[in-house]
Amino acid sequence: MKFTLASIVFLLPLLVEQASAGVVGRAANQKAIGKNVGAASSSVAAVAASSAAAAAATGKAAAAAGKGAAAANSTAAAAAASNSTAAAAAASNSTAAAAASSGDAQTSLTLDPKVIATGFADDGQDVPTAGQVASLTSTNNFINFCLTVGNLPITNGQQIKTGSCNPAPMGVIAATTNMPSSKFTFPANLQNIATENTAFTITMALNHLDAGHFTNAQETYYAAPAQVNTAGDIIGHTHFVVEKLDSITQTTPNDPNVFAFFKGVNGAAVNGVVSADVTDGLPAGTYRLASINAAANHQPVLVAIAQHGSLDDMVYFTVGAADAAAAAKAVGGDAGAAAASNSTADAGAAAAAASAANATATATGAANATSTDAAGKGAAAAGAAGAAAGAAGAKAAGAKGAAGAAAAKGAAGAAAAKGAAGAAAAKGGNAAAAKGAAGAAAAKGAAGAKGAAAGAAKGAAGAKQRRNRLSREY
């Protein structure tokens, strides 16, 4: 399209006007748009700010909620733990209550007042005795005693070599009519088993122990109280232990950790006798055999009184000929000497009595003699008899009767002298003097015999004292 100058002049203002209007319109539009955009931006910003505020508020609320939740969780956990503890305690109480309500005192953790021993609160010193110490005391039967020795473990049925504390009660105490007693029947005391390392059987008579009852010693050692059967005898078992000695006269204590043979006798008594086989025998030597009577859980038997005979037995024996000879020499030598001394003393006393009787008879004969010569001879015979009686008594009495023998000899010598004087007087014709001398001689002879008898008696007394000493020692 071609425009003329006139058309251009005509159209130019219009175009300018139109352009201005467009510019103004566009500016207005842009302004309006700007306003709208600004408003929108402001609105968006406001929304954003509002959202940010809301987010911040939400964040704070969330944080606060988180903290609250954490605190709540912590509190809840503590409450749960507390509840758990309370539940456990409640369960325990419930169990105890159930046990109590069910009447089962053996599962209850509560000490029944009916079994509290009030005497345990007394230390025993209300009547003090020299050397007596005060007892421990308790008002709750020592149920928590092992807490006082916290360095020791609870025994708990175990054999703890380093020591432990056992909370189990002692249990039933046997009456005096049911105290156990035992006596070895083989080997007997001081018996010799001739052959070494040869099997033999130990046998022991047993009263008032219901033998043949034993529990697992590795799991229930001292773990339950002692019990008795319907007859009142302790329910349990026995043990045999053999220890080697240096000699039959050993005086030093043995080490209980060392023994030659040990056997828990698990069988019941047969006709009142329990037994155990020593299958390998024993080497030559001198030994001590002892019983260990126990309740079922292996604790020593307990009885009702303090003063009683031994509840166990012990004997000494030898194995092999050499040890038998040594033991016989150590034990039998002194006993043999005592027996020999007794025999000698008894023989001496008998001889002295016989001599005294003879001397009296001779003196009587001399006194009744009518012939002075016969009287003199009778007196001499009486003196000789007295001397013989004194010598016999002295010899028989031994060292213990030496004093008596000396006195007898002296009396006998005096009697002999008097007899000689009587004989001389008879030869001089003085029959009366001779008779008197004969009587004196007879009396002296009798006195000598009496002295001999006294010496023998003294010797016998000494021997008896020695025998009594030996019996106490062995």
DRENROVEX-401131 format. One record per residue (C-alpha): residue number from 1; residue in three letters; x, y, z. Coordinates in Angstrom, 1 decimal. Example, Ala and Ser with C-alpha at 12.3 -4.5 7.8 and 13.67 -1.06 7.14 Angstrom:
REM residues 2
R   num   residuo       c1       c2       c3
R     1       ALA     12.3     -4.5      7.8
R     2       SER     13.7     -1.1      7.1
//
This chain:
REM residues 474
R   num   residuo       c1       c2       c3
R     1       MET      0.0      0.0      0.0
R     2       LYS      1.3      3.5     -1.0
R     3       PHE      0.7      6.5      1.1
R     4       THR      0.7     10.1     -0.1
R     5       LEU      2.1     12.9      1.9
R     6       ALA     -1.4     14.2      2.6
R     7       SER     -2.5     10.8      3.8
R     8       ILE      0.6     10.6      5.9
R     9       VAL      0.0     14.0      7.4
R    10       PHE     -3.6     13.0      8.0
R    11       LEU     -2.8      9.7      9.4
R    12       LEU      0.2     10.7     11.5
R    13       PRO     -1.7     12.4     14.3
R    14       LEU     -4.1      9.6     14.5
R    15       LEU     -1.2      7.1     14.7
R    16       VAL      0.5      9.2     17.4
R    17       GLU     -2.7      9.4     19.3
R    18       GLN     -3.3      5.8     18.9
R    19       ALA      0.2      5.0     19.9
R    20       SER     -0.1      7.2     22.9
R    21       ALA     -3.3      5.6     23.8
R    22       GLY     -1.8      2.2     23.4
R    23       VAL      1.2      3.2     25.5
R    24       VAL     -1.0      4.7     28.1
R    25       GLY     -3.2      1.7     27.9
R    26       ARG     -0.3     -0.6     28.2
R    27       ALA      1.1      1.4     31.0
R    28       ALA     -2.2      1.4     32.8
R    29       ASN     -2.5     -2.2     32.1
R    30       GLN      1.0     -2.8     33.2
R    31       LYS      0.3     -0.7     36.2
R    32       ALA     -2.8     -2.5     36.9
R    33       ILE     -1.0     -5.8     36.3
R    34       GLY      1.8     -4.6     38.5
R    35       LYS     -0.7     -3.7     41.1
R    36       ASN     -2.4     -7.0     40.7
R    37       VAL      0.9     -8.8     40.7
R    38       GLY      2.0     -6.8     43.7
R    39       ALA     -1.2     -7.5     45.3
R    40       ALA     -0.9    -11.1     44.4
R    41       SER      2.7    -11.1     45.5
R    42       SER      1.7     -9.4     48.7
R    43       SER     -1.1    -11.9     49.0
R    44       VAL      1.4    -14.7     48.2
R    45       ALA      3.9    -13.2     50.6
R    46       ALA      1.2    -12.8     53.2
R    47       VAL      0.2    -16.4     52.6
R    48       ALA      3.8    -17.4     52.7
R    49       ALA      4.3    -15.3     55.8
R    50       SER      1.2    -16.8     57.2
R    51       SER      2.3    -20.2     56.2
R    52       ALA      5.8    -19.5     57.6
R    53       ALA      4.2    -18.3     60.8
R    54       ALA      1.9    -21.2     60.8
R    55       ALA      4.9    -23.5     60.1
R    56       ALA      6.9    -21.8     62.8
R    57       ALA      4.0    -22.1     65.1
R    58       THR      3.5    -25.7     64.0
R    59       GLY      7.3    -26.3     64.4
R    60       LYS      7.2    -24.8     67.9
R    61       ALA      4.1    -26.7     68.6
R    62       ALA      5.7    -29.8     67.2
R    63       ALA      8.9    -29.2     69.2
R    64       ALA      6.8    -28.6     72.2
R    65       ALA      4.8    -31.6     71.4
R    66       GLY      8.0    -33.6     70.8
R    67       LYS      9.4    -32.5     74.2
R    68       GLY      6.1    -33.2     75.8
R    69       ALA      6.0    -36.5     74.0
R    70       ALA      9.5    -37.3     75.1
R    71       ALA      8.8    -36.3     78.6
R    72       ALA      5.5    -38.2     78.4
R    73       ASN      7.4    -41.2     77.0
R    74       SER     10.0    -40.9     79.8
R    75       THR      7.4    -40.6     82.4
R    76       ALA      5.5    -43.4     80.8
R    77       ALA      8.6    -45.5     80.7
R    78       ALA      9.3    -44.7     84.4
R    79       ALA      5.7    -45.4     85.2
R    80       ALA      5.9    -48.6     83.2
R    81       ALA      9.1    -49.6     85.1
R    82       SER      7.5    -48.7     88.3
R    83       ASN      4.4    -50.6     87.3
R    84       SER      6.6    -53.5     86.3
R    85       THR      8.3    -53.4     89.8
R    86       ALA      5.0    -53.0     91.4
R    87       ALA      3.7    -55.8     89.3
R    88       ALA      6.6    -58.0     90.3
R    89       ALA      6.1    -57.0     94.0
R    90       ALA      2.5    -57.5     93.6
R    91       ALA      3.1    -60.9     92.0
R    92       SER      5.4    -61.8     94.8
R    93       ASN      2.9    -60.5     97.3
R    94       SER      0.2    -62.3     95.4
R    95       THR      2.3    -65.5     95.5
R    96       ALA      3.0    -65.0     99.2
R    97       ALA     -0.6    -64.1     99.8
R    98       ALA     -1.7    -67.1     97.8
R    99       ALA      0.7    -69.3     99.7
R   100       ALA     -0.5    -67.9    103.0
R   101       SER     -4.1    -68.1    102.0
R   102       SER     -3.6    -71.7    100.8
R   103       GLY     -1.9    -72.5    104.1
R   104       ASP      1.4    -73.8    102.5
R   105       ALA      4.0    -72.5    104.9
R   106       GLN      6.7    -74.4    103.0
R   107       THR      6.4    -72.1     99.9
R   108       SER      5.7    -68.9    101.9
R   109       LEU      8.5    -66.3    102.2
R   110       THR      7.1    -65.2    105.5
R   111       LEU      8.3    -66.6    108.8
R   112       ASP      5.4    -68.0    110.7
R   113       PRO      5.4    -66.7    114.3
R   114       LYS      4.6    -70.2    115.5
R   115       VAL      8.2    -71.4    114.7
R   116       ILE     10.1    -68.4    116.1
R   117       ALA     12.4    -69.7    118.8
R   118       THR     12.3    -67.0    121.4
R   119       GLY     15.2    -68.6    123.3
R   120       PHE     17.5    -67.5    120.5
R   121       ALA     17.3    -64.0    121.8
R   122       ASP     19.2    -65.1    125.0
R   123       ASP     23.0    -65.1    124.9
R   124       GLY     23.2    -67.6    127.7
R   125       GLN     25.2    -65.3    130.0
R   126       ASP     22.5    -64.9    132.6
R   127       VAL     24.4    -67.6    134.6
R   128       PRO     28.0    -67.0    133.5
R   129       THR     30.5    -69.8    133.9
R   130       ALA     34.3    -69.5    133.7
R   131       GLY     35.4    -69.8    130.1
R   132       GLN     31.8    -69.6    128.7
R   133       VAL     31.2    -67.2    125.8
R   134       ALA     28.1    -65.4    124.8
R   135       SER     26.0    -66.9    122.1
R   136       LEU     24.9    -65.0    119.0
R   137       THR     21.3    -63.9    119.3
R   138       SER     18.3    -63.5    116.9
R   139       THR     14.6    -62.7    117.1
R   140       ASN     13.9    -64.1    113.6
R   141       ASN     15.6    -67.5    113.8
R   142       PHE     18.7    -66.3    112.0
R   143       ILE     16.9    -66.4    108.7
R   144       ASN     19.3    -63.8    107.2
R   145       PHE     22.4    -64.8    109.1
R   146       CYS     24.4    -65.5    105.9
R   147       LEU     24.2    -61.7    105.1
R   148       THR     26.5    -61.2    108.0
R   149       VAL     29.3    -63.2    106.3
R   150       GLY     28.9    -61.6    102.8
R   151       ASN     32.4    -62.8    101.8
R   152       LEU     31.2    -66.4    101.8
R   153       PRO     29.0    -67.9     99.2
R   154       ILE     25.7    -69.7    100.1
R   155       THR     26.4    -73.5    100.3
R   156       ASN     23.5    -74.1     98.0
R   157       GLY     23.9    -77.9     98.0
R   158       GLN     27.5    -77.8     96.9
R   159       GLN     30.7    -79.0     98.6
R   160       ILE     32.6    -75.7     98.5
R   161       LYS     36.2    -76.4     99.6
R   162       THR     37.0    -72.8    100.4
R   163       GLY     34.0    -72.6    102.9
R   164       SER     30.4    -71.4    102.6
R   165       CYS     27.4    -70.3    104.7
R   166       ASN     24.5    -72.7    104.9
R   167       PRO     21.0    -71.3    105.5
R   168       ALA     19.2    -74.7    106.0
R   169       PRO     17.9    -75.5    109.5
R   170       MET     19.4    -78.3    111.4
R   171       GLY     16.1    -80.2    111.4
R   172       VAL     14.8    -82.9    113.7
R   173       ILE     17.0    -83.7    116.8
R   174       ALA     17.0    -87.4    117.8
R   175       ALA     15.7    -88.2    121.3
R   176       THR     18.0    -89.8    123.9
R   177       THR     16.2    -93.1    123.3
R   178       ASN     17.2    -93.0    119.6
R   179       MET     20.8    -91.9    119.7
R   180       PRO     22.8    -93.8    117.1
R   181       SER     25.6    -96.1    118.2
R   182       SER     28.0    -98.3    116.3
R   183       LYS     30.7   -101.0    116.8
R   184       PHE     33.1   -102.5    114.3
R   185       THR     33.0   -106.3    114.2
R   186       PHE     35.8   -106.6    111.6
R   187       PRO     38.5   -105.7    111.9
R   188       ALA     38.3   -105.8    115.7
R   189       ASN     40.5   -103.5    117.8
R   190       LEU     44.2   -104.4    117.5
R   191       GLN     43.4   -107.2    115.0
R   192       ASN     45.9   -108.1    112.4
R   193       ILE     45.1   -108.8    108.7
R   194       ALA     47.9   -111.1    107.8
R   195       THR     48.1   -110.5    104.0
R   196       GLU     48.7   -107.1    102.5
R   197       ASN     46.9   -105.8     99.4
R   198       THR     44.3   -108.5     99.7
R   199       ALA     40.5   -107.8     99.6
R   200       PHE     38.6   -107.9    102.9
R   201       THR     35.2   -106.7    104.1
R   202       ILE     34.6   -104.1    106.9
R   203       THR     31.6   -104.9    109.0
R   204       MET     29.9   -102.8    111.7
R   205       ALA     27.0   -103.3    114.0
R   206       LEU     24.6   -100.3    114.1
R   207       ASN     21.8    -99.2    116.4
R   208       HIS     19.2    -96.4    115.9
R   209       LEU     20.2    -95.2    112.4
R   210       ASP     17.8    -95.9    109.6
R   211       ALA     20.7    -96.6    107.2
R   212       GLY     20.6    -96.8    103.4
R   213       HIS     19.2    -93.2    102.8
R   214       PHE     21.5    -90.7    101.0
R   215       THR     21.0    -87.8     98.6
R   216       ASN     23.0    -86.5     95.7
R   217       ALA     26.2    -85.2     97.5
R   218       GLN     27.1    -83.0     94.5
R   219       GLU     23.8    -81.1     94.4
R   220       THR     22.1    -81.5     97.8
R   221       TYR     24.9    -81.4    100.3
R   222       TYR     23.6    -80.1    103.6
R   223       ALA     20.6    -78.8    101.6
R   224       ALA     17.8    -80.1    103.8
R   225       PRO     17.0    -80.6    107.5
R   226       ALA     17.6    -83.9    109.2
R   227       GLN     14.6    -86.2    109.6
R   228       VAL     13.6    -89.2    111.6
R   229       ASN     11.5    -92.2    110.8
R   230       THR      8.3    -93.3    112.6
R   231       ALA     10.4    -95.0    115.2
R   232       GLY     12.3    -91.8    115.9
R   233       ASP     15.6    -93.0    114.4
R   234       ILE     17.5    -90.6    112.2
R   235       ILE     17.1    -91.3    108.5
R   236       GLY     20.6    -91.4    107.0
R   237       HIS     23.6    -93.6    106.2
R   238       THR     27.1    -94.2    107.4
R   239       HIS     30.7    -94.0    106.0
R   240       PHE     33.9    -95.9    106.7
R   241       VAL     37.3    -94.2    106.6
R   242       VAL     40.7    -95.8    107.0
R   243       GLU     43.8    -93.6    107.8
R   244       LYS     47.4    -94.8    108.0
R   245       LEU     49.4    -94.2    111.2
R   246       ASP     53.1    -94.1    111.8
R   247       SER     52.7    -96.7    114.6
R   248       ILE     50.2    -98.0    117.1
R   249       THR     51.6    -95.5    119.7
R   250       GLN     51.3    -92.4    117.4
R   251       THR     50.3    -89.3    119.3
R   252       THR     50.2    -86.6    116.6
R   253       PRO     46.9    -85.8    114.9
R   254       ASN     46.3    -86.9    111.3
R   255       ASP     45.5    -84.6    108.3
R   256       PRO     41.8    -85.3    107.6
R   257       ASN     42.5    -84.6    103.9
R   258       VAL     44.6    -87.7    103.7
R   259       PHE     43.1    -91.2    104.0
R   260       ALA     43.9    -94.7    102.7
R   261       PHE     40.3    -95.8    102.1
R   262       PHE     36.9    -94.0    102.2
R   263       LYS     33.5    -95.5    101.4
R   264       GLY     29.9    -94.1    101.8
R   265       VAL     27.9    -97.1    102.9
R   266       ASN     24.7    -96.7    100.9
R   267       GLY     23.0   -100.0    101.8
R   268       ALA     20.6   -100.7    104.6
R   269       ALA     21.7   -102.7    107.6
R   270       VAL     21.2   -106.4    107.4
R   271       ASN     20.4   -107.9    110.8
R   272       GLY     21.8   -104.7    112.3
R   273       VAL     25.1   -104.9    110.4
R   274       VAL     26.4   -102.7    107.6
R   275       SER     29.4   -103.5    105.5
R   276       ALA     31.7   -102.4    102.7
R   277       ASP     34.3   -104.2    100.7
R   278       VAL     38.0   -103.0    100.5
R   279       THR     38.5   -104.6     97.1
R   280       ASP     42.2   -103.8     96.8
R   281       GLY     43.1   -104.4    100.4
R   282       LEU     45.7   -102.3    102.1
R   283       PRO     49.5   -102.1    102.1
R   284       ALA     51.4   -103.4    105.1
R   285       GLY     51.2   -100.9    108.0
R   286       THR     49.2    -99.7    111.0
R   287       TYR     45.8    -98.1    110.5
R   288       ARG     42.9    -96.4    112.2
R   289       LEU     39.3    -97.2    111.1
R   290       ALA     36.4    -94.9    112.0
R   291       SER     32.7    -94.5    111.2
R   292       ILE     31.0    -91.3    110.2
R   293       ASN     27.3    -91.6    110.9
R   294       ALA     25.2    -89.0    109.0
R   295       ALA     21.7    -87.9    108.1
R   296       ALA     20.4    -88.3    104.5
R   297       ASN     21.9    -84.9    103.3
R   298       HIS     25.3    -85.9    104.7
R   299       GLN     25.3    -83.7    107.8
R   300       PRO     26.5    -85.3    111.1
R   301       VAL     23.8    -86.9    113.3
R   302       LEU     22.5    -84.6    116.0
R   303       VAL     21.1    -85.7    119.3
R   304       ALA     19.1    -84.2    122.2
R   305       ILE     21.7    -83.9    124.9
R   306       ALA     25.3    -82.7    125.1
R   307       GLN     26.6    -85.4    127.5
R   308       HIS     26.5    -88.8    125.7
R   309       GLY     28.7    -91.6    124.5
R   310       SER     30.3    -91.5    121.1
R   311       LEU     27.9    -91.8    118.2
R   312       ASP     30.6    -93.4    116.1
R   313       ASP     33.2    -96.1    116.5
R   314       MET     37.0    -96.3    116.0
R   315       VAL     39.4    -99.2    116.1
R   316       TYR     43.1    -99.7    115.4
R   317       PHE     44.5   -102.6    113.3
R   318       THR     47.6   -103.8    111.4
R   319       VAL     48.2   -105.3    108.0
R   320       GLY     51.2   -107.7    107.5
R   321       ALA     53.2   -109.8    110.0
R   322       ALA     56.0   -107.2    110.7
R   323       ASP     53.5   -104.4    111.8
R   324       ALA     51.6   -106.9    113.8
R   325       ALA     54.8   -107.9    115.7
R   326       ALA     55.6   -104.2    116.3
R   327       ALA     52.2   -103.4    117.6
R   328       ALA     52.2   -106.4    119.9
R   329       LYS     55.5   -105.4    121.3
R   330       ALA     54.4   -101.8    121.8
R   331       VAL     51.1   -102.8    123.4
R   332       GLY     51.6   -106.3    124.7
R   333       GLY     55.1   -105.8    126.2
R   334       ASP     53.9   -103.6    129.1
R   335       ALA     50.8   -105.7    129.6
R   336       GLY     52.9   -108.9    129.7
R   337       ALA     55.2   -107.3    132.2
R   338       ALA     52.3   -106.4    134.4
R   339       ALA     50.8   -109.9    134.1
R   340       ALA     54.2   -111.5    135.0
R   341       SER     54.5   -109.2    138.0
R   342       ASN     51.1   -110.1    139.2
R   343       SER     51.8   -113.8    138.8
R   344       THR     55.1   -113.5    140.8
R   345       ALA     53.5   -111.5    143.5
R   346       ASP     50.6   -114.0    143.9
R   347       ALA     53.0   -116.9    144.0
R   348       GLY     55.1   -115.1    146.6
R   349       ALA     52.1   -114.4    148.8
R   350       ALA     51.1   -118.1    148.6
R   351       ALA     54.6   -119.3    149.5
R   352       ALA     54.8   -116.9    152.4
R   353       ALA     51.5   -118.0    153.8
R   354       ALA     52.6   -121.7    153.5
R   355       SER     55.9   -120.9    155.2
R   356       ALA     54.2   -119.1    158.0
R   357       ALA     51.9   -122.1    158.6
R   358       ASN     54.9   -124.4    158.6
R   359       ALA     56.8   -122.2    161.0
R   360       THR     53.8   -122.0    163.4
R   361       ALA     53.4   -125.8    163.3
R   362       THR     57.1   -126.3    164.0
R   363       ALA     57.1   -123.8    166.9
R   364       THR     54.1   -125.5    168.4
R   365       GLY     55.9   -128.9    168.2
R   366       ALA     59.0   -127.4    169.9
R   367       ALA     57.0   -125.8    172.7
R   368       ASN     55.3   -129.1    173.5
R   369       ALA     58.6   -131.1    173.5
R   370       THR     59.5   -132.5    177.0
R   371       SER     63.1   -133.1    176.2
R   372       THR     65.3   -130.1    176.5
R   373       ASP     67.4   -131.4    173.6
R   374       ALA     64.3   -131.9    171.5
R   375       ALA     63.1   -128.5    172.5
R   376       GLY     66.4   -127.0    171.4
R   377       LYS     66.3   -128.8    168.1
R   378       GLY     62.7   -127.7    167.7
R   379       ALA     63.7   -124.1    168.3
R   380       ALA     66.5   -124.4    165.8
R   381       ALA     64.1   -125.9    163.3
R   382       ALA     61.6   -123.1    163.9
R   383       GLY     64.3   -120.5    163.4
R   384       ALA     65.4   -122.1    160.2
R   385       ALA     61.8   -122.3    159.0
R   386       GLY     61.3   -118.6    159.7
R   387       ALA     64.5   -117.7    157.8
R   388       ALA     63.4   -119.9    154.9
R   389       ALA     59.9   -118.3    154.9
R   390       GLY     61.4   -114.8    154.9
R   391       ALA     63.8   -115.6    152.1
R   392       ALA     61.0   -117.2    150.0
R   393       GLY     58.7   -114.2    150.5
R   394       ALA     61.4   -111.7    149.6
R   395       LYS     62.3   -113.6    146.4
R   396       ALA     58.7   -114.0    145.3
R   397       ALA     57.7   -110.4    146.0
R   398       GLY     60.4   -109.0    143.7
R   399       ALA     61.6   -105.4    143.7
R   400       LYS     58.2   -104.1    144.8
R   401       GLY     58.4   -106.2    148.0
R   402       ALA     62.0   -105.6    148.8
R   403       ALA     61.3   -103.7    152.0
R   404       GLY     59.0   -106.4    153.2
R   405       ALA     61.6   -109.1    152.3
R   406       ALA     64.4   -107.3    154.2
R   407       ALA     62.2   -107.1    157.3
R   408       ALA     61.4   -110.8    157.0
R   409       LYS     65.1   -111.6    156.7
R   410       GLY     65.9   -109.6    159.8
R   411       ALA     63.2   -111.4    161.7
R   412       ALA     64.3   -114.8    160.4
R   413       GLY     67.9   -114.1    161.6
R   414       ALA     66.7   -113.1    165.0
R   415       ALA     64.6   -116.2    165.2
R   416       ALA     67.7   -118.4    164.3
R   417       ALA     69.7   -116.7    167.0
R   418       LYS     67.0   -117.3    169.5
R   419       GLY     66.8   -120.9    168.4
R   420       ALA     70.5   -121.4    169.0
R   421       ALA     70.2   -119.8    172.4
R   422       GLY     67.4   -122.2    173.2
R   423       ALA     69.5   -125.2    172.2
R   424       ALA     72.4   -124.0    174.4
R   425       ALA     70.0   -123.5    177.3
R   426       ALA     68.6   -127.0    176.8
R   427       LYS     72.0   -128.6    176.9
R   428       GLY     72.6   -126.8    180.3
R   429       GLY     69.7   -128.6    181.6
R   430       ASN     67.4   -125.6    181.8
R   431       ALA     64.4   -127.2    180.1
R   432       ALA     62.1   -124.3    180.9
R   433       ALA     64.5   -121.8    179.4
R   434       ALA     64.8   -123.9    176.4
R   435       LYS     61.1   -124.2    176.1
R   436       GLY     60.8   -120.4    176.4
R   437       ALA     63.5   -119.9    173.8
R   438       ALA     61.8   -122.3    171.5
R   439       GLY     58.5   -120.4    171.9
R   440       ALA     60.3   -117.1    171.2
R   441       ALA     62.0   -118.6    168.1
R   442       ALA     58.6   -119.9    166.9
R   443       ALA     57.1   -116.5    167.3
R   444       LYS     59.9   -114.8    165.5
R   445       GLY     59.6   -117.3    162.7
R   446       ALA     56.0   -116.6    162.4
R   447       ALA     56.7   -112.8    162.4
R   448       GLY     59.2   -113.3    159.6
R   449       ALA     56.7   -115.2    157.6
R   450       LYS     54.1   -112.5    158.2
R   451       GLY     56.7   -109.9    157.0
R   452       ALA     57.3   -111.9    153.9
R   453       ALA     53.5   -112.0    153.2
R   454       ALA     53.3   -108.3    153.7
R   455       GLY     56.1   -107.7    151.2
R   456       ALA     54.4   -110.0    148.7
R   457       ALA     51.1   -108.1    149.2
R   458       LYS     52.9   -104.8    148.6
R   459       GLY     54.4   -106.2    145.4
R   460       ALA     51.0   -107.3    144.2
R   461       ALA     49.6   -103.9    144.9
R   462       GLY     52.3   -102.2    142.8
R   463       ALA     51.6   -104.6    140.0
R   464       LYS     47.9   -103.9    140.1
R   465       GLN     48.6   -100.2    139.9
R   466       ARG     50.7   -100.7    136.8
R   467       ARG     48.1   -102.9    135.2
R   468       ASN     45.4   -100.2    135.8
R   469       ARG     47.7    -97.6    134.2
R   470       LEU     48.1    -99.8    131.2
R   471       SER     44.4   -100.3    130.8
R   472       ARG     43.8    -96.6    130.9
R   473       GLU     46.5    -96.0    128.2
R   474       TYR     45.2    -98.6    125.8
//
